[in-house]
Amino acid sequence: MSKKITSRPGCFGTMLHFDEKGRKIGESRPGLLGGVIHYDAQGHKVGESMPGLFGGTVNYDARGHRQGSSAPGLLGSVQHRDDRGHRVGETRPGFFGSLLTELEDED
C-alpha cells in the first residue's frame, strides 16, 4: 500500500499538502535565497529542497542532512529517490495546478 498526498497552490507561491482524507499535513513555501522550505501542519520546519547541480532538487531534513533527491520524469512527473538512490515515490500533475504524490511504503 502506498501513501497519497495532494498538494494545492496557496498564496504567494505556497503549496498546501493534504492527506488522503483531506486533512492538512503541511505546506511548502519559497525560500528567500531559492529552494523551498517545508513545514508540518503545526508550522514547524521539517526540511527544505534546494536546486540540484544538474536539475531537479536535493532534499534535506530540518537539521540540514541530505535525505534524497527529486528529478524530472516523463510527462511532467517528478521521480523521488532516497539518499541511497532508491526510488521512493513519484509526483504527477493534477487538475487546476494541483500535484498528486504517491510515496511507496518503507520496508
Secondary structure by P-SEA (a helix, b strand, c coil): cbbbbbbbbcccbbbbbbcccccccccccccccbbbbbbccccccccccccccccbbbbbcccccccccccccccbbbbbbcccccccbbbbbbccbbbbbbbcccc
